[in-house]
C-alpha cells in the first residue's frame, strides 16, 4: 500500500480487516449514522476523556500488517487500527528522535524548539519558554504521567516532571538495552533483573492507569523498542560483532525464525543480503514485543471499563529504513552494502536524508463511539497537528498566549468538510524538505549540488532524483514554497 498512489483523499473503509472492527466494543456508534456519533463526541468532551499516547522508537509504518506489507505480524496493532482510524500519510517533523519528539510535544518546528538533531548527552534541551501539551492538560485538572523514553533534555530544568507530568518513570535518554533495564522510577534508579524492557514499562504504565482510574488522566508511554540496543545485560553478548536487538522473548522471535524474508530492494548494488535479513528478523521481532504489550494495555482498558472514554493514539517518533535505499536507520542513514559505502560515491560513509521512509510514521487514533471504526485516512497530517487536535478532542481551550504551527484534524475525523493543506515541511540539521502529495523538494544547505527533486505521484519510493532533469519550473515552484515557510517561521537557514 502506497500512501501516494491514491486518487481520493476521503476516509476509506478497510475491507481487508473488517472482521477485526469492534472486537473490543463498537461503542455508541453501533447501528447509528456517523453524524449521530459526532454529536455524542462533542458532548463527551465535557466528560474529560482519558488520553493514552503511545509512541515507539524507530518504527516505520511498513511494519504494520494492517498496512498490507510483507513479513509483518502485528495482530494487536491491527485490531487497534480497525477499531479506529489509520492514517497512511502521517509524518514526523524531523527525521531523527530528539527534534521530532520536541516538535510533537510543543507544536513547533525543530528550529523553534532549539533542537535540530538528536541530543547525545547533557547538551541543552528543548526551549523551556514553550508551553507543552502535557502542561495544558495538567492545568486542566488531568493526572499526568510519562513512562519510557524522553530524550528532549536530560538536566533538571528539562525534566518531564518540570514539563507537565506529575510522575515520570523512564529514561531521560533511552533504555539502551532490551533486557534488564535500569529505569528511573519517580526519582529512583531501579534495575529490573531478568525482565524485558517493553514489558517493564508497560507494567509501569498499567500501574499509573490503575492509580489514576478515578480521575481524568493523560499517560505518555514511549517505548525504546524497536530501537537497536547500544548495550547489553551483564554476561550477555550477541553472537556477532554488529548492532543487535537481542535478547528478546522467544514468543517475539518465533514468527521470523525460519521465515524467508522479502527484502524491500533485493537488487540494490552490493547489498549485504545476509546482514539485512538478520537485522530485519530482529527488528520485526522487536516491533512484535511492542505489539504484544499494546494488546495487554487494550485488554486492561476494556476490563476496567475505561475503553470508551479513553482516546488512544499510537505512533512512532519517526520512520525507519531496513534495506530501503540500501540503508538502515533514519535521517542519519547507514549503508547496508558489503563495504559499507555508497555505490554511487555521493554520500561515502552515511546518507543524511529526508526520505519519506525516515519521516513517515504509523499513526492510529482510537476512541470507541466517537471515532468511526475501520477507516483509512489519506490526508497529510504531521506531528504539529497533534497538539491542537488533543486539546479539541478533550474540550480544552488553547491558551491564548501560545503559538501552534499545526491544525486540529478532529473536524476531519468527524467528517466535517473543510479546507486542509497537504503541504508538509520538515527540518533535520541543515536539511530542509517540502512536499505535496505529488512532488518533493529537498534542500541541502551545505552543498546545494546534492539537492533532490522527486515526482512522488510516479516515484513514491524516491528513487529518481530529477533535480538535474528538465523540471526547472517545478523546482522553482517548490523552492518558493520552501522559502515562504522558512520566512514564516524565521528558520535560521533562511538567509
Secondary structure per residue as TSV (DSSP state, phi and psi in degrees):
chain	resnum	aa	ss	phi	psi
A	1	X	-	360.0	124.2
A	2	X	-	-112.3	127.0
A	3	X	T	-64.3	-19.6
A	4	X	T	-94.6	-16.7
A	5	X	S	-85.1	62.9
A	6	X	-	-135.2	146.4
A	7	X	S	-102.9	-14.1
A	8	X	-	-130.3	145.3
A	9	X	-	-110.7	22.1
A	10	X	S	-82.2	167.8
A	11	X	-	-69.5	131.5
A	12	X	E	-120.8	134.2
A	13	X	E	-74.4	135.3
A	14	X	-	-93.2	90.5
A	15	X	G	-65.7	-29.8
A	16	X	G	-56.8	-36.2
A	17	X	G	-115.2	28.1
A	18	X	G	-56.0	-33.1
A	19	X	G	-62.7	-22.2
A	20	X	G	-81.6	-23.9
A	21	X	T	-61.5	129.8
A	22	X	T	81.9	11.2
A	23	X	T	-60.0	-38.3
A	24	X	T	-104.8	32.9
A	25	X	-	110.9	116.9
A	26	X	-	-76.8	-15.5
A	27	X	G	77.3	-165.1
A	28	X	G	-73.2	-11.3
A	29	X	G	-84.5	-7.8
A	30	X	T	-56.9	121.7
A	31	X	T	77.4	2.8
A	32	X	S	-110.3	158.6
A	33	X	-	-70.8	149.7
A	34	X	H	-62.0	-30.4
A	35	X	H	-61.3	-35.1
A	36	X	H	-65.4	-36.9
A	37	X	H	-65.4	-33.6
A	38	X	H	-61.4	-44.4
A	39	X	H	-61.3	-41.1
A	40	X	H	-67.9	-35.0
A	41	X	H	-64.8	-35.3
A	42	X	H	-66.6	-35.3
A	43	X	H	-70.0	-38.0
A	44	X	H	-63.0	-31.5
A	45	X	G	-56.5	-27.3
A	46	X	G	-66.5	-21.0
A	47	X	G	-92.6	10.3
A	48	X	-	52.4	80.3
A	49	X	-	-64.2	147.2
A	50	X	E	-70.3	155.7
A	51	X	E	-125.2	121.3
A	52	X	E	-114.2	108.0
A	53	X	E	-105.8	109.9
A	54	X	E	-106.1	126.8
A	55	X	E	-133.8	129.5
A	56	X	E	-93.6	179.7
A	57	X	S	-124.0	117.4
A	58	X	S	74.4	39.1
A	59	X	-	-112.5	121.0
A	60	X	-	-83.1	150.6
A	61	X	G	-65.1	-17.6
A	62	X	G	-72.4	2.8
A	63	X	G	-91.0	-6.9
A	64	X	-	-91.1	129.2
A	65	X	G	-62.1	-36.8
A	66	X	G	-66.1	-18.6
A	67	X	G	-80.6	-8.9
A	68	X	T	86.2	17.4
A	69	X	-	-87.5	157.2
A	70	X	T	-75.3	166.9
A	71	X	T	72.8	-3.0
A	72	X	-	-91.6	154.3
A	73	X	-	-155.1	84.9
A	74	X	-	-128.6	66.8
A	75	X	H	-61.2	-37.6
A	76	X	H	-74.7	-38.3
A	77	X	H	-69.5	-31.4
A	78	X	H	-63.7	-43.6
A	79	X	H	-62.3	-44.9
A	80	X	H	-58.3	-44.4
A	81	X	H	-63.8	-36.9
A	82	X	H	-84.9	-6.2
A	83	X	T	-94.1	-5.2
A	84	X	S	-141.5	-141.7
A	85	X	E	-119.0	133.3
A	86	X	E	-102.7	121.9
A	87	X	E	-93.1	120.6
A	88	X	S	-95.4	-1.7
A	89	X	S	-131.9	53.0
A	90	X	E	-103.2	137.7
A	91	X	E	-132.1	141.8
A	92	X	-	-76.4	158.1
A	93	X	S	-85.6	-6.5
A	94	X	S	-149.6	167.3
A	95	X	S	-98.3	4.4
A	96	X	S	-136.9	174.1
A	97	X	H	-66.2	-63.7
A	98	X	H	-57.3	-50.5
A	99	X	H	-63.6	-34.6
A	100	X	H	-67.6	-43.3
A	101	X	H	-65.4	-40.8
A	102	X	H	-65.3	-41.1
A	103	X	H	-63.6	-41.9
A	104	X	H	-60.8	-45.1
A	105	X	H	-84.9	-15.5
A	106	X	H	-107.8	-19.8
A	107	X	S	73.8	19.3
A	108	X	S	-126.8	157.3
A	109	X	-	-68.9	154.6
A	110	X	H	-51.6	-41.5
A	111	X	H	-64.4	-24.2
A	112	X	H	-83.8	-25.4
A	113	X	H	-84.9	-14.6
A	114	X	T	87.8	7.9
A	115	X	-	-125.9	112.6
A	116	X	S	-115.7	-2.8
A	117	X	S	-147.6	169.3
A	118	X	-	-65.6	149.6
A	119	X	-	-94.4	111.2
A	120	X	-	-80.6	-20.5
A	121	X	S	-149.8	-127.6
A	122	X	S	-98.8	25.4
A	123	X	-	-62.7	161.6
A	124	X	-	-53.2	141.9
A	125	X	-	-98.5	-152.2
A	126	X	S	-67.6	143.5
A	127	X	-	-49.5	119.4
A	128	X	T	-76.7	-7.3
A	129	X	T	-79.8	-13.8
A	130	X	S	-77.7	138.5
A	131	X	-	-91.3	122.1
A	132	X	-	-93.0	155.3
A	133	X	H	-66.4	-28.6
A	134	X	H	-61.1	-32.7
A	135	X	H	-66.5	-38.6
A	136	X	H	-68.0	-41.9
A	137	X	H	-65.3	-39.9
A	138	X	H	-61.2	-44.0
A	139	X	H	-64.7	-28.3
A	140	X	T	-83.3	4.8
A	141	X	T	99.3	9.4
A	142	X	-	-81.3	144.4
A	143	X	E	-80.5	134.4
A	144	X	E	-129.7	143.0
A	145	X	E	-146.3	142.6
A	146	X	E	-115.4	126.6
A	147	X	E	-126.4	125.6
A	148	X	E	108.3	-143.9
A	149	X	E	-84.7	129.4
A	150	X	-	-98.0	-76.3
A	151	X	-	64.8	32.1
A	152	X	S	-130.3	28.5
A	153	X	-	143.3	124.8
A	154	X	-	-105.7	-17.9
A	155	X	S	-84.3	170.8
A	156	X	G	-56.2	-40.8
A	157	X	G	-65.1	-24.4
A	158	X	G	-97.4	0.5
A	159	X	-	-59.3	143.0
A	160	X	G	-53.0	-35.1
A	161	X	G	-73.8	-8.5
A	162	X	G	-103.4	4.2
A	163	X	T	-127.8	30.6
A	164	X	T	111.6	-4.2
A	165	X	-	-105.2	128.3
A	166	X	S	-65.5	-36.6
A	167	X	E	-137.9	147.7
A	168	X	E	-137.8	127.2
A	169	X	E	-135.0	108.4
A	170	X	E	171.7	-140.2
A	171	X	E	-135.2	136.9
A	172	X	S	-73.1	-26.1
A	173	X	S	-106.8	-80.0
A	174	X	-	-164.5	169.6
A	175	X	-	-70.1	-31.3
A	176	X	-	75.2	-24.0
A	177	X	-	-144.3	160.0
A	178	X	S	-96.4	-6.6
A	179	X	B	-146.2	152.1
A	180	X	S	56.6	47.7
A	181	X	-	-72.2	152.6
A	182	X	E	-100.7	116.6
A	183	X	E	-116.2	132.2
A	184	X	E	-80.8	103.0
A	185	X	E	-99.0	102.2
A	186	X	T	49.1	49.0
A	187	X	T	94.9	-4.5
A	188	X	E	-123.6	122.7
A	189	X	E	-69.9	126.1
A	190	X	E	-130.0	128.6
A	191	X	E	-92.7	126.5
A	192	X	-	-101.2	85.4
A	193	X	T	-67.7	137.0
A	194	X	T	59.9	29.1
A	195	X	-	-126.0	150.8
A	196	X	B	-93.9	139.6
A	197	X	H	-57.0	-47.1
A	198	X	H	-60.8	-36.0
A	199	X	H	-67.9	-38.2
A	200	X	H	-63.8	-50.8
A	201	X	H	-74.4	-24.0
A	202	X	H	-65.3	-43.4
A	203	X	H	-57.7	-42.5
A	204	X	H	-65.2	-41.0
A	205	X	H	-64.6	-41.5
A	206	X	H	-60.6	-39.9
A	207	X	H	-61.1	-39.6
A	208	X	H	-69.5	-37.8
A	209	X	H	-59.1	-44.1
A	210	X	H	-67.6	-38.2
A	211	X	H	-67.7	-37.6
A	212	X	H	-93.6	4.1
A	213	X	T	-56.1	-25.7
A	214	X	T	-94.5	5.2
A	215	X	S	-134.2	157.1
A	216	X	-	-64.3	137.8
A	217	X	E	-137.2	155.3
A	218	X	E	-127.4	119.4
A	219	X	E	-124.0	123.5
A	220	X	E	-99.1	119.0
A	221	X	E	-114.6	106.1
A	222	X	E	-111.9	102.9
A	223	X	-	-72.2	150.2
A	224	X	-	-78.3	-40.0
A	225	X	T	-65.0	149.9
A	226	X	T	-93.8	38.3
A	227	X	S	-63.5	140.6
A	228	X	-	-67.4	150.8
A	229	X	B	-71.8	148.2
A	230	X	S	-114.7	-6.5
A	231	X	S	-153.3	173.1
A	232	X	-	-135.3	159.7
A	233	X	-	-59.6	153.9
A	234	X	T	-57.7	129.2
A	235	X	T	87.7	0.4
A	236	X	-	-118.4	140.1
A	237	X	-	-144.0	145.5
A	238	X	-	-67.6	159.1
A	239	X	S	-79.3	23.6
A	240	X	S	-161.1	162.0
A	241	X	S	-97.0	83.2
A	242	X	S	-168.8	171.2
A	243	X	-	-63.3	146.9
A	244	X	B	-146.5	154.4
A	245	X	-	-104.3	-1.2
A	246	X	-	-79.7	159.9
A	247	X	-	-82.2	156.9
A	248	X	-	-141.0	164.7
A	249	X	-	-64.1	145.4
A	250	X	H	-58.3	-35.8
A	251	X	H	-67.5	-24.2
A	252	X	H	-83.8	-28.9
A	253	X	H	-84.5	-23.6
A	254	X	G	-58.5	-45.1
A	255	X	G	-58.6	-34.4
A	256	X	G	-100.9	-1.5
A	257	X	S	-55.6	-47.4
A	258	X	S	-116.5	14.0
A	259	X	-	-76.8	133.8
A	260	X	-	-82.8	96.6
A	261	X	-	-68.0	143.7
A	262	X	-	-93.4	116.8
A	263	X	-	-80.3	145.4
A	264	X	T	-67.1	-35.2
A	265	X	T	-141.5	72.8
A	266	X	T	-63.8	-21.3
A	267	X	T	-98.5	11.9
A	268	X	S	-61.5	135.4
A	269	X	T	-56.8	131.2
A	270	X	T	62.8	25.1
A	271	X	B	-67.4	135.6
A	272	X	-	-84.5	81.3
A	273	X	H	-59.1	-42.2
A	274	X	H	-60.8	-43.7
A	275	X	H	-67.0	-42.1
A	276	X	H	-58.7	-46.6
A	277	X	H	-65.5	-40.0
A	278	X	H	-62.4	-46.6
A	279	X	H	-64.8	-39.7
A	280	X	H	-62.1	-42.7
A	281	X	H	-58.4	-45.9
A	282	X	H	-70.0	-38.7
A	283	X	H	-63.2	-48.9
A	284	X	H	-60.8	-38.2
A	285	X	H	-64.2	-38.3
A	286	X	H	-65.3	-39.9
A	287	X	H	-59.2	-40.8
A	288	X	H	-62.9	-32.9
A	289	X	H	-63.6	-33.7
A	290	X	H	-71.4	-47.9
A	291	X	H	-53.9	-45.5
A	292	X	H	-60.2	-41.6
A	293	X	H	-76.2	-31.5
A	294	X	H	-61.1	-39.0
A	295	X	H	-60.2	-39.1
A	296	X	H	-59.9	-45.0
A	297	X	H	-69.7	-40.3
A	298	X	H	-63.5	-38.7
A	299	X	H	-66.5	-36.0
A	300	X	H	-64.7	-45.6
A	301	X	H	-59.0	-40.4
A	302	X	H	-64.8	-46.0
A	303	X	H	-63.0	-38.3
A	304	X	T	-85.9	3.8
A	305	X	T	59.3	37.6
A	306	X	-	-105.4	-6.3
A	307	X	G	-63.4	-38.4
A	308	X	G	-76.4	-18.2
A	309	X	G	-116.6	28.3
A	310	X	E	-126.2	119.5
A	311	X	E	-81.5	121.5
A	312	X	E	-110.1	125.6
A	313	X	E	-120.4	131.1
A	314	X	E	-121.8	130.6
A	315	X	E	-156.7	-172.3
A	316	X	E	-129.7	163.4
A	317	X	S	-73.6	-18.0
A	318	X	S	-175.4	-178.8
A	319	X	-	-84.1	-163.8
A	320	X	-	-164.3	155.1
A	321	X	E	-124.5	144.0
A	322	X	E	-145.0	78.2
A	323	X	S	98.1	-15.6
A	324	X	G	-67.2	133.3
A	325	X	G	58.8	19.3
A	326	X	G	71.8	20.6
A	327	X	E	-122.9	162.9
A	328	X	E	-131.0	160.0
A	329	X	E	98.6	-149.4
A	330	X	S	-133.9	-128.4
A	331	X	T	-61.1	-26.1
A	332	X	E	-102.0	60.6
A	333	X	E	-59.4	146.0
A	334	X	E	-122.1	138.4
A	335	X	E	-70.8	139.6
A	336	X	-	-108.5	27.7
A	337	X	B	-83.9	163.5
A	338	X	T	-60.3	-38.7
A	339	X	T	-97.4	2.9
A	340	X	S	72.9	21.3
A	341	X	S	-129.8	167.6
A	342	X	-	-73.0	121.7
A	343	X	T	-60.0	-25.8
A	344	X	T	-89.9	-9.0
A	345	X	S	73.3	11.2
A	346	X	S	-84.0	-43.7
A	347	X	S	-120.2	84.9
A	348	X	S	-55.1	-54.4
A	349	X	S	-103.6	-30.1
A	350	X	E	-149.1	172.8
A	351	X	E	-128.8	86.1
A	352	X	E	-59.4	134.1
A	353	X	-	-154.8	161.9
A	354	X	-	-125.6	33.3
A	355	X	-	-56.1	150.3
A	356	X	H	-55.3	-34.0
A	357	X	H	-61.9	-27.1
A	358	X	H	-88.2	-20.2
A	359	X	H	-107.8	-31.2
A	360	X	B	-78.5	139.4
A	361	X	-	-127.6	154.9
A	362	X	-	-66.8	144.2
A	363	X	E	-152.6	117.8
A	364	X	E	-129.4	136.9
A	365	X	E	-123.7	125.1
A	366	X	E	-125.6	129.9
A	367	X	-	-150.6	87.1
A	368	X	T	-52.6	127.8
A	369	X	T	92.3	-14.9
A	370	X	T	-128.6	-21.0
A	371	X	S	-117.0	123.7
A	372	X	-	-63.5	130.5
A	373	X	S	-78.3	148.9
A	374	X	S	80.4	30.7
A	375	X	E	-113.2	151.9
A	376	X	E	-110.7	139.5
A	377	X	E	-123.5	126.4
A	378	X	-	-114.6	6.4
A	379	X	S	-71.6	153.3
A	380	X	-	-79.7	122.4
A	381	X	E	-121.9	156.7
A	382	X	E	-132.1	171.6
A	383	X	T	-58.0	-26.9
A	384	X	H	-69.7	-18.8
A	385	X	H	-83.7	-12.0
A	386	X	H	-68.4	-45.6
A	387	X	H	-54.0	-59.4
A	388	X	H	-64.6	-29.9
A	389	X	H	-67.2	-46.1
A	390	X	H	-61.1	-41.8
A	391	X	H	-61.8	-44.6
A	392	X	H	-67.8	-39.9
A	393	X	H	-62.8	-34.4
A	394	X	H	-89.1	-2.8
A	395	X	T	72.2	29.7
A	396	X	-	-105.6	130.1
A	397	X	-	-71.3	140.1
A	398	X	-	-68.7	130.0
A	399	X	-	-54.6	136.1
A	400	X	T	-69.7	-21.0
A	401	X	T	-99.4	17.8
A	402	X	-	-118.2	151.2
A	403	X	-	-103.3	128.8
A	404	X	-	-120.8	132.2
A	405	X	-	-85.7	-18.5
A	406	X	S	-97.6	-176.5
A	407	X	-	-130.4	148.2
A	408	X	-	-69.7	128.8
A	409	X	-	-96.8	10.6
A	410	X	H	-60.7	-43.5
A	411	X	H	-58.7	-36.5
A	412	X	H	-64.6	-40.7
A	413	X	H	-63.6	-31.0
A	414	X	T	-81.4	-3.7
A	415	X	T	87.0	14.4
A	416	X	-	-82.7	123.1
A	417	X	-	-74.5	124.4
A	418	X	-	-156.1	164.5
A	419	X	-	-66.3	141.3
A	420	X	-	-147.5	131.0
A	421	X	-	-92.2	133.1
A	422	X	-	-99.3	12.9
A	423	X	-	-78.3	131.9
A	424	X	E	-127.3	125.1
A	425	X	E	-116.4	134.8
A	426	X	E	-138.0	157.5
A	427	X	E	-134.2	140.3
A	428	X	E	-152.9	116.2
A	429	X	T	49.7	-118.7
A	430	X	T	-101.1	15.0
A	431	X	E	-98.1	145.4
A	432	X	E	-136.2	144.2
A	433	X	E	-138.9	150.1
A	434	X	E	-140.2	141.3
A	435	X	E	-150.0	153.3
A	436	X	-	-109.5	-172.5
A	437	X	S	-68.6	-18.7
A	438	X	S	-109.7	-31.8
A	439	X	E	-131.2	157.5
A	440	X	E	-145.8	137.1
A	441	X	E	-126.9	130.1
A	442	X	E	-118.6	125.4
A	443	X	E	-105.3	118.6
A	444	X	E	-98.4	97.4
A	445	X	T	-67.1	-27.0
A	446	X	T	-83.9	-18.5
A	447	X	-	-157.3	91.1
A	448	X	G	-68.0	-11.1
A	449	X	G	-68.3	-13.2
A	450	X	G	-99.2	7.3
A	451	X	-	-55.3	155.4
A	452	X	E	-132.0	146.2
A	453	X	E	-140.5	124.2
A	454	X	E	-127.7	139.5
A	455	X	E	-95.6	89.6
A	456	X	T	-62.2	-30.0
A	457	X	T	-61.0	-32.2
A	458	X	T	-111.7	-17.1
A	459	X	-	-132.9	66.1
A	460	X	T	-65.1	-21.0
A	461	X	T	-90.3	2.8
A	462	X	-	57.4	54.0
A	463	X	-	-98.7	-22.0
A	464	X	-	-115.4	104.3
A	465	X	-	-80.3	115.6
A	466	X	-	-95.9	11.8
A	467	X	T	-60.8	-30.0
A	468	X	T	-103.7	11.8
A	469	X	S	-95.2	-171.2
A	470	X	S	-88.5	61.6
A	471	X	-	-130.6	38.2
A	472	X	H	-60.8	-37.2
A	473	X	H	-66.0	-43.3
A	474	X	H	-67.9	-39.6
A	475	X	H	-60.2	-44.3
A	476	X	H	-63.9	-38.9
A	477	X	H	-62.9	-46.4
A	478	X	H	-70.1	-37.6
A	479	X	H	-63.6	-36.1
A	480	X	H	-63.9	-42.7
A	481	X	H	-59.5	-43.6
A	482	X	H	-61.4	-48.8
A	483	X	H	-64.8	-37.1
A	484	X	H	-62.5	-41.8
A	485	X	H	-67.0	-42.9
A	486	X	H	-61.5	-40.2
A	487	X	H	-66.1	-42.9
A	488	X	H	-58.7	-40.3
A	489	X	T	-102.4	8.2
A	490	X	T	57.5	45.9
A	491	X	-	-59.2	128.9
A	492	X	T	-60.9	-18.2
A	493	X	T	-87.0	-2.3
A	494	X	-	-58.6	-38.3
A	495	X	-	-85.3	360.0
